[in-house]
Amino acid sequence: MKSHNKSERVNIYLSNLNDQINLNMKSFIKIGHDYNIPEITVRRDVKFLEKMGYLKIDMGLMNFVKNKDYEITRNEKLQTNKEKKQIIAIKANELISSSEIFVGPGTTCETFIRAITKNINVLYTNGMEIARIANNSPNIHHVVIIGGRLRPQSTAMCGPIANRALETLKFAQSFITVTNVDQNLYLYNNHEDEAEFINNLINVTKETICLIDSSKINNLVKGNLICNIEKINTLVVDKLPDEEILSKIPPTIKNV
């Protein structure tokens, strides 16, 4: 009997039930039975979907929130492309040229923080997990968190408060990651507030360094637009993209 991880189970519910209205628990249990998902697991999944805002429940009736794509959990992200993230982290460490840097949230950036061997006096971030890891690093002496509304999926602090805080700050170097880069070299994040924060961050940064694994480049999955790649100074990847994409990248952008 095949077992399904949470991401697979959610996709099963979405593919079978997303277009239906006024669902109930029996609807989910029936789908679970068809795919050998235990009832107790189905009930936990329904609570998870409601908590994360993918499912609205009113008087026992359930409806999926329209136009909201499922975002995999942090634990699933941590297990994805681990070797690629490690390669990127080592490359990014060599690019540090300032004793004060900004590092955005994301599991690729978390791997980067763990790989830092250079002396950092102050590390700024809007990522709670980034702050926790940085605080335990012997090479990072001070950590400053830019506050805002917490997104549990990414541990990012974003929204109006975080954006206002950026208005008073300037950074020599910012290290960020994105959800995907499309065929026209536009950068995306899967949450509107995070995309807005990253765009604002780029505007107050002298050198923006984007850490992204090769599987996310020329990815047709869209999200919330951040900006075109032209606003990035350096692109750090585990391997160079194919020739077609490489030819589109402006010569002003450094590829590492």
C-alpha positions as semicolon CSV with decimal commas, in nm:
position;residue;x (nm);y (nm);z (nm)
1;M;0,000;0,000;0,000
2;K;0,153;0,332;-0,111
3;S;0,171;0,604;0,152
4;H;0,140;0,970;0,052
5;N;0,325;1,266;0,200
6;K;0,132;1,579;0,292
7;S;0,200;1,758;-0,037
8;E;0,077;1,456;-0,235
9;R;-0,234;1,425;-0,017
10;V;-0,323;1,791;-0,058
11;N;-0,285;1,762;-0,435
12;I;-0,517;1,459;-0,426
13;Y;-0,785;1,660;-0,245
14;L;-0,740;1,958;-0,478
15;S;-0,753;1,756;-0,800
16;N;-1,067;1,571;-0,690
17;L;-1,260;1,829;-0,488
18;N;-1,141;2,180;-0,580
19;D;-1,424;2,249;-0,827
20;Q;-1,698;2,121;-0,598
21;I;-1,895;2,342;-0,359
22;N;-2,043;2,280;-0,015
23;L;-1,820;1,986;0,067
24;N;-1,825;1,811;0,403
25;M;-1,596;1,580;0,596
26;K;-1,753;1,277;0,427
27;S;-1,637;1,414;0,090
28;F;-1,276;1,415;0,209
29;I;-1,302;1,078;0,382
30;K;-1,439;0,919;0,063
31;I;-1,147;1,055;-0,144
32;G;-0,910;0,941;0,129
33;H;-1,057;0,591;0,113
34;D;-1,009;0,583;-0,266
35;Y;-0,638;0,666;-0,222
36;N;-0,577;0,455;0,091
37;I;-0,543;0,758;0,319
38;P;-0,652;0,673;0,677
39;E;-0,951;0,867;0,811
40;I;-0,751;1,009;1,103
41;T;-0,498;1,149;0,854
42;V;-0,775;1,298;0,639
43;R;-0,919;1,478;0,943
44;R;-0,574;1,620;1,030
45;D;-0,528;1,733;0,670
46;V;-0,862;1,915;0,671
47;K;-0,760;2,104;0,987
48;F;-0,427;2,190;0,823
49;L;-0,597;2,321;0,507
50;E;-0,829;2,538;0,715
51;K;-0,545;2,673;0,931
52;M;-0,336;2,765;0,627
53;G;-0,627;2,944;0,459
54;Y;-0,684;2,699;0,173
55;L;-1,022;2,578;0,299
56;K;-1,313;2,772;0,449
57;I;-1,547;2,587;0,685
58;D;-1,885;2,728;0,784
59;M;-2,148;2,528;0,972
60;G;-1,988;2,203;0,857
61;L;-1,982;2,303;0,489
62;M;-1,638;2,333;0,328
63;N;-1,518;2,524;0,022
64;F;-1,169;2,565;-0,119
65;V;-1,046;2,924;-0,149
66;K;-1,037;3,001;-0,521
67;N;-0,715;3,092;-0,705
68;K;-0,494;2,992;-0,415
69;D;-0,221;2,745;-0,508
70;Y;-0,091;2,504;-0,249
71;E;0,250;2,592;-0,106
72;I;0,451;2,296;0,017
73;T;0,548;2,292;0,383
74;R;0,882;2,411;0,519
75;N;0,985;2,054;0,602
76;E;0,920;1,951;0,242
77;K;1,118;2,250;0,115
78;L;1,410;2,156;0,341
79;Q;1,427;1,810;0,181
80;T;1,410;1,943;-0,177
81;N;1,730;1,993;-0,381
82;K;1,954;1,978;-0,073
83;E;2,276;1,922;-0,271
84;K;2,199;2,211;-0,505
85;K;2,137;2,443;-0,210
86;Q;2,470;2,343;-0,057
87;I;2,657;2,426;-0,379
88;I;2,482;2,764;-0,395
89;A;2,558;2,837;-0,029
90;I;2,931;2,778;-0,072
91;K;2,941;3,004;-0,378
92;A;2,742;3,277;-0,202
93;N;2,974;3,274;0,099
94;E;3,262;3,376;-0,129
95;L;3,065;3,680;-0,249
96;I;3,028;3,841;0,094
97;S;3,215;4,171;0,082
98;S;3,041;4,370;0,356
99;S;3,038;4,327;0,734
100;E;2,668;4,422;0,732
101;I;2,435;4,224;0,505
102;F;2,067;4,145;0,458
103;V;1,954;3,785;0,410
104;G;1,596;3,706;0,318
105;P;1,387;3,406;0,425
106;G;1,381;3,073;0,244
107;T;1,545;2,735;0,283
108;T;1,816;2,818;0,027
109;C;1,912;3,123;0,232
110;E;1,902;2,913;0,550
111;T;2,161;2,680;0,395
112;F;2,367;2,987;0,304
113;I;2,360;3,115;0,664
114;R;2,495;2,782;0,788
115;A;2,778;2,802;0,532
116;I;2,898;3,153;0,625
117;T;3,263;3,153;0,729
118;K;3,331;3,525;0,690
119;N;3,301;3,773;0,974
120;I;2,960;3,946;0,980
121;N;2,910;4,229;1,225
122;V;2,536;4,279;1,164
123;L;2,296;4,056;0,975
124;Y;1,954;4,201;0,893
125;T;1,662;3,977;0,802
126;N;1,285;3,956;0,788
127;G;1,300;3,578;0,834
128;M;1,244;3,428;1,179
129;E;1,425;3,103;1,095
130;I;1,711;3,295;0,934
131;A;1,745;3,497;1,256
132;R;1,747;3,183;1,470
133;I;2,020;3,016;1,264
134;A;2,226;3,336;1,240
135;N;2,203;3,390;1,615
136;N;2,374;3,052;1,667
137;S;2,654;3,122;1,419
138;P;2,998;3,204;1,565
139;N;3,071;3,423;1,261
140;I;2,765;3,648;1,295
141;H;2,785;3,888;1,588
142;H;2,453;4,077;1,579
143;V;2,114;3,993;1,428
144;V;1,845;4,253;1,352
145;I;1,493;4,139;1,263
146;I;1,271;4,360;1,049
147;G;0,926;4,303;1,193
148;G;0,588;4,264;1,032
149;R;0,313;4,006;0,990
150;L;0,446;3,650;1,024
151;R;0,390;3,398;0,744
152;P;0,425;3,050;0,901
153;Q;0,488;2,883;0,563
154;S;0,816;3,069;0,510
155;T;0,870;3,227;0,856
156;A;0,888;3,563;0,675
157;M;0,785;3,890;0,836
158;C;0,616;4,106;0,574
159;G;0,330;4,347;0,512
160;P;0,295;4,725;0,565
161;I;0,504;4,743;0,885
162;A;0,799;4,563;0,726
163;N;0,776;4,780;0,414
164;R;0,778;5,099;0,620
165;A;1,086;4,979;0,806
166;L;1,271;4,941;0,475
167;E;1,212;5,308;0,396
168;T;1,467;5,403;0,662
169;L;1,733;5,146;0,566
170;K;2,007;5,100;0,305
171;F;2,207;4,783;0,241
172;A;2,540;4,727;0,069
173;Q;2,452;4,363;-0,002
174;S;2,126;4,169;0,011
175;F;2,101;3,794;-0,043
176;I;1,757;3,677;-0,152
177;T;1,587;3,376;-0,307
178;V;1,273;3,351;-0,520
179;T;1,007;3,091;-0,598
180;N;1,077;3,077;-0,970
181;V;1,207;3,260;-1,277
182;D;0,992;3,239;-1,590
183;Q;1,100;3,214;-1,954
184;N;1,105;3,595;-1,983
185;L;1,331;3,620;-1,676
186;Y;1,075;3,767;-1,439
187;L;1,119;3,676;-1,072
188;Y;0,826;3,552;-0,862
189;N;0,734;3,470;-0,505
190;N;0,430;3,261;-0,414
191;H;0,297;3,525;-0,171
192;E;0,197;3,881;-0,260
193;D;0,333;4,047;0,056
194;E;0,669;3,872;0,029
195;A;0,699;3,969;-0,338
196;E;0,633;4,333;-0,252
197;F;0,888;4,327;0,031
198;I;1,159;4,178;-0,193
199;N;1,097;4,440;-0,461
200;N;1,123;4,718;-0,202
201;L;1,438;4,559;-0,061
202;I;1,604;4,556;-0,403
203;N;1,532;4,929;-0,433
204;V;1,731;5,006;-0,115
205;T;2,020;4,768;-0,188
206;K;2,342;4,849;-0,373
207;E;2,415;4,487;-0,468
208;T;2,135;4,229;-0,478
209;I;2,248;3,868;-0,497
210;C;1,982;3,612;-0,588
211;L;2,035;3,251;-0,478
212;I;1,829;3,007;-0,683
213;D;1,863;2,644;-0,781
214;S;1,856;2,557;-1,150
215;S;1,521;2,374;-1,129
216;K;1,346;2,707;-1,065
217;I;1,480;2,880;-1,379
218;N;1,258;2,879;-1,689
219;N;0,985;2,744;-1,466
220;L;0,638;2,813;-1,606
221;V;0,479;2,818;-1,261
222;K;0,375;3,176;-1,192
223;G;0,324;3,347;-0,860
224;N;0,336;3,709;-0,752
225;L;0,566;3,924;-0,963
226;I;0,872;4,072;-0,793
227;C;1,062;4,229;-1,083
228;N;1,261;4,150;-1,395
229;I;1,602;3,991;-1,351
230;E;1,759;4,318;-1,475
231;K;1,725;4,457;-1,122
232;I;1,949;4,179;-0,984
233;N;2,326;4,229;-0,974
234;T;2,441;3,870;-0,926
235;L;2,273;3,535;-0,988
236;V;2,409;3,240;-0,788
237;V;2,303;2,899;-0,920
238;D;2,417;2,540;-0,873
239;K;2,476;2,517;-1,248
240;L;2,438;2,759;-1,538
241;P;2,101;2,758;-1,717
242;D;2,070;2,637;-2,077
243;E;2,206;2,847;-2,363
244;E;1,866;2,989;-2,457
245;I;1,808;3,131;-2,109
246;L;2,172;3,231;-2,067
247;S;2,156;3,439;-2,384
248;K;1,864;3,639;-2,242
249;I;2,042;3,736;-1,919
250;P;2,178;4,093;-1,950
251;P;2,560;4,112;-1,955
252;T;2,548;4,347;-1,656
253;I;2,437;4,054;-1,436
254;K;2,712;3,838;-1,296
255;N;2,650;3,462;-1,308
256;V;2,822;3,250;-1,045
